[in-house]
Amino acid sequence: MSWLQKISIFFELRSFGVCQWWAQKLGIEQYKVRRSFIYTTVIGLGSPLVLYFIMAWIIEHKHYFKFQRKRKSSIWEL
């Protein structure tokens, strides 16, 4: 296995899942989302990386942001 493949596997195993989450939400393939992040990072001179890391932090800690839905009681359950 070449060192490039090892680096690729390292980052794939430790990725945050932001591109996968966006791909599932948008209904498109994951590589298209990754490619768009790469292009916008190059065009934006690295500034989209800040947005990526913010989204990664939110996805990693999403259990803090989910609110418990209170079940509505119906009139028949009085």
Phi and psi restraints in degrees (range 20) as a CNS / XPLOR table:
assign (resid 1 and name C) (resid 2 and name N)
       (resid 2 and name CA) (resid 2 and name C) 1.0 -78.5 20.0 2
assign (resid 2 and name N) (resid 2 and name CA)
       (resid 2 and name C) (resid 3 and name N) 1.0 165.2 20.0 2
assign (resid 2 and name C) (resid 3 and name N)
       (resid 3 and name CA) (resid 3 and name C) 1.0 -68.5 20.0 2
assign (resid 3 and name N) (resid 3 and name CA)
       (resid 3 and name C) (resid 4 and name N) 1.0 -27.6 20.0 2
assign (resid 3 and name C) (resid 4 and name N)
       (resid 4 and name CA) (resid 4 and name C) 1.0 -68.7 20.0 2
assign (resid 4 and name N) (resid 4 and name CA)
       (resid 4 and name C) (resid 5 and name N) 1.0 -39.6 20.0 2
assign (resid 4 and name C) (resid 5 and name N)
       (resid 5 and name CA) (resid 5 and name C) 1.0 -67.4 20.0 2
assign (resid 5 and name N) (resid 5 and name CA)
       (resid 5 and name C) (resid 6 and name N) 1.0 -37.8 20.0 2
assign (resid 5 and name C) (resid 6 and name N)
       (resid 6 and name CA) (resid 6 and name C) 1.0 -63.6 20.0 2
assign (resid 6 and name N) (resid 6 and name CA)
       (resid 6 and name C) (resid 7 and name N) 1.0 -41.1 20.0 2
assign (resid 6 and name C) (resid 7 and name N)
       (resid 7 and name CA) (resid 7 and name C) 1.0 -65.7 20.0 2
assign (resid 7 and name N) (resid 7 and name CA)
       (resid 7 and name C) (resid 8 and name N) 1.0 -41.8 20.0 2
assign (resid 7 and name C) (resid 8 and name N)
       (resid 8 and name CA) (resid 8 and name C) 1.0 -62.1 20.0 2
assign (resid 8 and name N) (resid 8 and name CA)
       (resid 8 and name C) (resid 9 and name N) 1.0 -44.4 20.0 2
assign (resid 8 and name C) (resid 9 and name N)
       (resid 9 and name CA) (resid 9 and name C) 1.0 -65.4 20.0 2
assign (resid 9 and name N) (resid 9 and name CA)
       (resid 9 and name C) (resid 10 and name N) 1.0 -39.6 20.0 2
assign (resid 9 and name C) (resid 10 and name N)
       (resid 10 and name CA) (resid 10 and name C) 1.0 -57.8 20.0 2
assign (resid 10 and name N) (resid 10 and name CA)
       (resid 10 and name C) (resid 11 and name N) 1.0 -48.4 20.0 2
assign (resid 10 and name C) (resid 11 and name N)
       (resid 11 and name CA) (resid 11 and name C) 1.0 -72.9 20.0 2
assign (resid 11 and name N) (resid 11 and name CA)
       (resid 11 and name C) (resid 12 and name N) 1.0 -32.0 20.0 2
assign (resid 11 and name C) (resid 12 and name N)
       (resid 12 and name CA) (resid 12 and name C) 1.0 -68.2 20.0 2
assign (resid 12 and name N) (resid 12 and name CA)
       (resid 12 and name C) (resid 13 and name N) 1.0 -36.9 20.0 2
assign (resid 12 and name C) (resid 13 and name N)
       (resid 13 and name CA) (resid 13 and name C) 1.0 -73.2 20.0 2
assign (resid 13 and name N) (resid 13 and name CA)
       (resid 13 and name C) (resid 14 and name N) 1.0 -29.0 20.0 2
assign (resid 13 and name C) (resid 14 and name N)
       (resid 14 and name CA) (resid 14 and name C) 1.0 -107.6 20.0 2
assign (resid 14 and name N) (resid 14 and name CA)
       (resid 14 and name C) (resid 15 and name N) 1.0 15.9 20.0 2
assign (resid 14 and name C) (resid 15 and name N)
       (resid 15 and name CA) (resid 15 and name C) 1.0 -72.1 20.0 2
assign (resid 15 and name N) (resid 15 and name CA)
       (resid 15 and name C) (resid 16 and name N) 1.0 158.5 20.0 2
assign (resid 15 and name C) (resid 16 and name N)
       (resid 16 and name CA) (resid 16 and name C) 1.0 -85.9 20.0 2
assign (resid 16 and name N) (resid 16 and name CA)
       (resid 16 and name C) (resid 17 and name N) 1.0 -16.3 20.0 2
assign (resid 16 and name C) (resid 17 and name N)
       (resid 17 and name CA) (resid 17 and name C) 1.0 89.9 20.0 2
assign (resid 17 and name N) (resid 17 and name CA)
       (resid 17 and name C) (resid 18 and name N) 1.0 13.5 20.0 2
assign (resid 17 and name C) (resid 18 and name N)
       (resid 18 and name CA) (resid 18 and name C) 1.0 -65.6 20.0 2
assign (resid 18 and name N) (resid 18 and name CA)
       (resid 18 and name C) (resid 19 and name N) 1.0 -47.0 20.0 2
assign (resid 18 and name C) (resid 19 and name N)
       (resid 19 and name CA) (resid 19 and name C) 1.0 -66.0 20.0 2
assign (resid 19 and name N) (resid 19 and name CA)
       (resid 19 and name C) (resid 20 and name N) 1.0 -37.6 20.0 2
assign (resid 19 and name C) (resid 20 and name N)
       (resid 20 and name CA) (resid 20 and name C) 1.0 -65.2 20.0 2
assign (resid 20 and name N) (resid 20 and name CA)
       (resid 20 and name C) (resid 21 and name N) 1.0 -41.8 20.0 2
assign (resid 20 and name C) (resid 21 and name N)
       (resid 21 and name CA) (resid 21 and name C) 1.0 -63.3 20.0 2
assign (resid 21 and name N) (resid 21 and name CA)
       (resid 21 and name C) (resid 22 and name N) 1.0 -45.8 20.0 2
assign (resid 21 and name C) (resid 22 and name N)
       (resid 22 and name CA) (resid 22 and name C) 1.0 -63.8 20.0 2
assign (resid 22 and name N) (resid 22 and name CA)
       (resid 22 and name C) (resid 23 and name N) 1.0 -39.8 20.0 2
assign (resid 22 and name C) (resid 23 and name N)
       (resid 23 and name CA) (resid 23 and name C) 1.0 -63.2 20.0 2
assign (resid 23 and name N) (resid 23 and name CA)
       (resid 23 and name C) (resid 24 and name N) 1.0 -40.7 20.0 2
assign (resid 23 and name C) (resid 24 and name N)
       (resid 24 and name CA) (resid 24 and name C) 1.0 -66.6 20.0 2
assign (resid 24 and name N) (resid 24 and name CA)
       (resid 24 and name C) (resid 25 and name N) 1.0 -41.6 20.0 2
assign (resid 24 and name C) (resid 25 and name N)
       (resid 25 and name CA) (resid 25 and name C) 1.0 -68.0 20.0 2
assign (resid 25 and name N) (resid 25 and name CA)
       (resid 25 and name C) (resid 26 and name N) 1.0 -38.0 20.0 2
assign (resid 25 and name C) (resid 26 and name N)
       (resid 26 and name CA) (resid 26 and name C) 1.0 -88.6 20.0 2
assign (resid 26 and name N) (resid 26 and name CA)
       (resid 26 and name C) (resid 27 and name N) 1.0 -14.7 20.0 2
assign (resid 26 and name C) (resid 27 and name N)
       (resid 27 and name CA) (resid 27 and name C) 1.0 74.6 20.0 2
assign (resid 27 and name N) (resid 27 and name CA)
       (resid 27 and name C) (resid 28 and name N) 1.0 32.3 20.0 2
assign (resid 27 and name C) (resid 28 and name N)
       (resid 28 and name CA) (resid 28 and name C) 1.0 -123.1 20.0 2
assign (resid 28 and name N) (resid 28 and name CA)
       (resid 28 and name C) (resid 29 and name N) 1.0 174.6 20.0 2
assign (resid 28 and name C) (resid 29 and name N)
       (resid 29 and name CA) (resid 29 and name C) 1.0 -77.6 20.0 2
assign (resid 29 and name N) (resid 29 and name CA)
       (resid 29 and name C) (resid 30 and name N) 1.0 149.4 20.0 2
assign (resid 29 and name C) (resid 30 and name N)
       (resid 30 and name CA) (resid 30 and name C) 1.0 -66.0 20.0 2
assign (resid 30 and name N) (resid 30 and name CA)
       (resid 30 and name C) (resid 31 and name N) 1.0 -35.5 20.0 2
assign (resid 30 and name C) (resid 31 and name N)
       (resid 31 and name CA) (resid 31 and name C) 1.0 -66.5 20.0 2
assign (resid 31 and name N) (resid 31 and name CA)
       (resid 31 and name C) (resid 32 and name N) 1.0 -28.7 20.0 2
assign (resid 31 and name C) (resid 32 and name N)
       (resid 32 and name CA) (resid 32 and name C) 1.0 -67.7 20.0 2
assign (resid 32 and name N) (resid 32 and name CA)
       (resid 32 and name C) (resid 33 and name N) 1.0 -38.4 20.0 2
assign (resid 32 and name C) (resid 33 and name N)
       (resid 33 and name CA) (resid 33 and name C) 1.0 -68.4 20.0 2
assign (resid 33 and name N) (resid 33 and name CA)
       (resid 33 and name C) (resid 34 and name N) 1.0 -42.7 20.0 2
assign (resid 33 and name C) (resid 34 and name N)
       (resid 34 and name CA) (resid 34 and name C) 1.0 -60.9 20.0 2
assign (resid 34 and name N) (resid 34 and name CA)
       (resid 34 and name C) (resid 35 and name N) 1.0 -43.6 20.0 2
assign (resid 34 and name C) (resid 35 and name N)
       (resid 35 and name CA) (resid 35 and name C) 1.0 -62.5 20.0 2
assign (resid 35 and name N) (resid 35 and name CA)
       (resid 35 and name C) (resid 36 and name N) 1.0 -40.7 20.0 2
assign (resid 35 and name C) (resid 36 and name N)
       (resid 36 and name CA) (resid 36 and name C) 1.0 -66.1 20.0 2
assign (resid 36 and name N) (resid 36 and name CA)
       (resid 36 and name C) (resid 37 and name N) 1.0 -36.9 20.0 2
assign (resid 36 and name C) (resid 37 and name N)
       (resid 37 and name CA) (resid 37 and name C) 1.0 -63.9 20.0 2
assign (resid 37 and name N) (resid 37 and name CA)
       (resid 37 and name C) (resid 38 and name N) 1.0 -39.9 20.0 2
assign (resid 37 and name C) (resid 38 and name N)
       (resid 38 and name CA) (resid 38 and name C) 1.0 -64.7 20.0 2
assign (resid 38 and name N) (resid 38 and name CA)
       (resid 38 and name C) (resid 39 and name N) 1.0 -46.8 20.0 2
assign (resid 38 and name C) (resid 39 and name N)
       (resid 39 and name CA) (resid 39 and name C) 1.0 -63.8 20.0 2
assign (resid 39 and name N) (resid 39 and name CA)
       (resid 39 and name C) (resid 40 and name N) 1.0 -44.2 20.0 2
assign (resid 39 and name C) (resid 40 and name N)
       (resid 40 and name CA) (resid 40 and name C) 1.0 -68.2 20.0 2
assign (resid 40 and name N) (resid 40 and name CA)
       (resid 40 and name C) (resid 41 and name N) 1.0 -30.1 20.0 2
assign (resid 40 and name C) (resid 41 and name N)
       (resid 41 and name CA) (resid 41 and name C) 1.0 -68.4 20.0 2
assign (resid 41 and name N) (resid 41 and name CA)
       (resid 41 and name C) (resid 42 and name N) 1.0 -40.2 20.0 2
assign (resid 41 and name C) (resid 42 and name N)
       (resid 42 and name CA) (resid 42 and name C) 1.0 -68.3 20.0 2
assign (resid 42 and name N) (resid 42 and name CA)
       (resid 42 and name C) (resid 43 and name N) 1.0 -45.1 20.0 2
assign (resid 42 and name C) (resid 43 and name N)
       (resid 43 and name CA) (resid 43 and name C) 1.0 -68.4 20.0 2
assign (resid 43 and name N) (resid 43 and name CA)
       (resid 43 and name C) (resid 44 and name N) 1.0 -39.7 20.0 2
assign (resid 43 and name C) (resid 44 and name N)
       (resid 44 and name CA) (resid 44 and name C) 1.0 -86.8 20.0 2
assign (resid 44 and name N) (resid 44 and name CA)
       (resid 44 and name C) (resid 45 and name N) 1.0 10.7 20.0 2
assign (resid 44 and name C) (resid 45 and name N)
       (resid 45 and name CA) (resid 45 and name C) 1.0 55.6 20.0 2
assign (resid 45 and name N) (resid 45 and name CA)
       (resid 45 and name C) (resid 46 and name N) 1.0 37.9 20.0 2
assign (resid 45 and name C) (resid 46 and name N)
       (resid 46 and name CA) (resid 46 and name C) 1.0 92.4 20.0 2
assign (resid 46 and name N) (resid 46 and name CA)
       (resid 46 and name C) (resid 47 and name N) 1.0 -9.4 20.0 2
assign (resid 46 and name C) (resid 47 and name N)
       (resid 47 and name CA) (resid 47 and name C) 1.0 -65.1 20.0 2
assign (resid 47 and name N) (resid 47 and name CA)
       (resid 47 and name C) (resid 48 and name N) 1.0 -31.3 20.0 2
assign (resid 47 and name C) (resid 48 and name N)
       (resid 48 and name CA) (resid 48 and name C) 1.0 -64.8 20.0 2
assign (resid 48 and name N) (resid 48 and name CA)
       (resid 48 and name C) (resid 49 and name N) 1.0 -15.9 20.0 2
assign (resid 48 and name C) (resid 49 and name N)
       (resid 49 and name CA) (resid 49 and name C) 1.0 -63.8 20.0 2
assign (resid 49 and name N) (resid 49 and name CA)
       (resid 49 and name C) (resid 50 and name N) 1.0 -33.5 20.0 2
assign (resid 49 and name C) (resid 50 and name N)
       (resid 50 and name CA) (resid 50 and name C) 1.0 -62.9 20.0 2
assign (resid 50 and name N) (resid 50 and name CA)
       (resid 50 and name C) (resid 51 and name N) 1.0 -45.3 20.0 2
assign (resid 50 and name C) (resid 51 and name N)
       (resid 51 and name CA) (resid 51 and name C) 1.0 -62.1 20.0 2
assign (resid 51 and name N) (resid 51 and name CA)
       (resid 51 and name C) (resid 52 and name N) 1.0 -40.9 20.0 2
assign (resid 51 and name C) (resid 52 and name N)
       (resid 52 and name CA) (resid 52 and name C) 1.0 -61.1 20.0 2
assign (resid 52 and name N) (resid 52 and name CA)
       (resid 52 and name C) (resid 53 and name N) 1.0 -45.5 20.0 2
assign (resid 52 and name C) (resid 53 and name N)
       (resid 53 and name CA) (resid 53 and name C) 1.0 -69.0 20.0 2
assign (resid 53 and name N) (resid 53 and name CA)
       (resid 53 and name C) (resid 54 and name N) 1.0 -32.3 20.0 2
assign (resid 53 and name C) (resid 54 and name N)
       (resid 54 and name CA) (resid 54 and name C) 1.0 -65.7 20.0 2
assign (resid 54 and name N) (resid 54 and name CA)
       (resid 54 and name C) (resid 55 and name N) 1.0 -44.6 20.0 2
assign (resid 54 and name C) (resid 55 and name N)
       (resid 55 and name CA) (resid 55 and name C) 1.0 -64.1 20.0 2
assign (resid 55 and name N) (resid 55 and name CA)
       (resid 55 and name C) (resid 56 and name N) 1.0 -37.4 20.0 2
assign (resid 55 and name C) (resid 56 and name N)
       (resid 56 and name CA) (resid 56 and name C) 1.0 -64.3 20.0 2
assign (resid 56 and name N) (resid 56 and name CA)
       (resid 56 and name C) (resid 57 and name N) 1.0 -41.2 20.0 2
assign (resid 56 and name C) (resid 57 and name N)
       (resid 57 and name CA) (resid 57 and name C) 1.0 -64.5 20.0 2
assign (resid 57 and name N) (resid 57 and name CA)
       (resid 57 and name C) (resid 58 and name N) 1.0 -41.5 20.0 2
assign (resid 57 and name C) (resid 58 and name N)
       (resid 58 and name CA) (resid 58 and name C) 1.0 -65.3 20.0 2
assign (resid 58 and name N) (resid 58 and name CA)
       (resid 58 and name C) (resid 59 and name N) 1.0 -41.6 20.0 2
assign (resid 58 and name C) (resid 59 and name N)
       (resid 59 and name CA) (resid 59 and name C) 1.0 -65.7 20.0 2
assign (resid 59 and name N) (resid 59 and name CA)
       (resid 59 and name C) (resid 60 and name N) 1.0 -39.0 20.0 2
assign (resid 59 and name C) (resid 60 and name N)
       (resid 60 and name CA) (resid 60 and name C) 1.0 -67.6 20.0 2
assign (resid 60 and name N) (resid 60 and name CA)
       (resid 60 and name C) (resid 61 and name N) 1.0 -29.5 20.0 2
assign (resid 60 and name C) (resid 61 and name N)
       (resid 61 and name CA) (resid 61 and name C) 1.0 -115.3 20.0 2
assign (resid 61 and name N) (resid 61 and name CA)
       (resid 61 and name C) (resid 62 and name N) 1.0 29.1 20.0 2
assign (resid 61 and name C) (resid 62 and name N)
       (resid 62 and name CA) (resid 62 and name C) 1.0 -66.4 20.0 2
assign (resid 62 and name N) (resid 62 and name CA)
       (resid 62 and name C) (resid 63 and name N) 1.0 -20.7 20.0 2
assign (resid 62 and name C) (resid 63 and name N)
       (resid 63 and name CA) (resid 63 and name C) 1.0 -67.1 20.0 2
assign (resid 63 and name N) (resid 63 and name CA)
       (resid 63 and name C) (resid 64 and name N) 1.0 -20.0 20.0 2
assign (resid 63 and name C) (resid 64 and name N)
       (resid 64 and name CA) (resid 64 and name C) 1.0 -78.6 20.0 2
assign (resid 64 and name N) (resid 64 and name CA)
       (resid 64 and name C) (resid 65 and name N) 1.0 -22.2 20.0 2
assign (resid 64 and name C) (resid 65 and name N)
       (resid 65 and name CA) (resid 65 and name C) 1.0 -96.6 20.0 2
assign (resid 65 and name N) (resid 65 and name CA)
       (resid 65 and name C) (resid 66 and name N) 1.0 -11.6 20.0 2
assign (resid 65 and name C) (resid 66 and name N)
       (resid 66 and name CA) (resid 66 and name C) 1.0 -82.3 20.0 2
assign (resid 66 and name N) (resid 66 and name CA)
       (resid 66 and name C) (resid 67 and name N) 1.0 128.8 20.0 2
assign (resid 66 and name C) (resid 67 and name N)
       (resid 67 and name CA) (resid 67 and name C) 1.0 -97.5 20.0 2
assign (resid 67 and name N) (resid 67 and name CA)
       (resid 67 and name C) (resid 68 and name N) 1.0 144.3 20.0 2
assign (resid 67 and name C) (resid 68 and name N)
       (resid 68 and name CA) (resid 68 and name C) 1.0 -73.8 20.0 2
assign (resid 68 and name N) (resid 68 and name CA)
       (resid 68 and name C) (resid 69 and name N) 1.0 126.3 20.0 2
assign (resid 68 and name C) (resid 69 and name N)
       (resid 69 and name CA) (resid 69 and name C) 1.0 -81.7 20.0 2
assign (resid 69 and name N) (resid 69 and name CA)
       (resid 69 and name C) (resid 70 and name N) 1.0 128.4 20.0 2
assign (resid 69 and name C) (resid 70 and name N)
       (resid 70 and name CA) (resid 70 and name C) 1.0 -83.9 20.0 2
assign (resid 70 and name N) (resid 70 and name CA)
       (resid 70 and name C) (resid 71 and name N) 1.0 127.3 20.0 2
assign (resid 70 and name C) (resid 71 and name N)
       (resid 71 and name CA) (resid 71 and name C) 1.0 -69.8 20.0 2
assign (resid 71 and name N) (resid 71 and name CA)
       (resid 71 and name C) (resid 72 and name N) 1.0 129.1 20.0 2
assign (resid 71 and name C) (resid 72 and name N)
       (resid 72 and name CA) (resid 72 and name C) 1.0 -75.3 20.0 2
assign (resid 72 and name N) (resid 72 and name CA)
       (resid 72 and name C) (resid 73 and name N) 1.0 131.0 20.0 2
assign (resid 72 and name C) (resid 73 and name N)
       (resid 73 and name CA) (resid 73 and name C) 1.0 -87.8 20.0 2
assign (resid 73 and name N) (resid 73 and name CA)
       (resid 73 and name C) (resid 74 and name N) 1.0 141.7 20.0 2
assign (resid 73 and name C) (resid 74 and name N)
       (resid 74 and name CA) (resid 74 and name C) 1.0 -88.1 20.0 2
assign (resid 74 and name N) (resid 74 and name CA)
       (resid 74 and name C) (resid 75 and name N) 1.0 169.8 20.0 2
assign (resid 74 and name C) (resid 75 and name N)
       (resid 75 and name CA) (resid 75 and name C) 1.0 -66.4 20.0 2
assign (resid 75 and name N) (resid 75 and name CA)
       (resid 75 and name C) (resid 76 and name N) 1.0 -22.2 20.0 2
assign (resid 75 and name C) (resid 76 and name N)
       (resid 76 and name CA) (resid 76 and name C) 1.0 -83.1 20.0 2
assign (resid 76 and name N) (resid 76 and name CA)
       (resid 76 and name C) (resid 77 and name N) 1.0 -10.0 20.0 2
assign (resid 76 and name C) (resid 77 and name N)
       (resid 77 and name CA) (resid 77 and name C) 1.0 -98.0 20.0 2
assign (resid 77 and name N) (resid 77 and name CA)
       (resid 77 and name C) (resid 78 and name N) 1.0 15.9 20.0 2
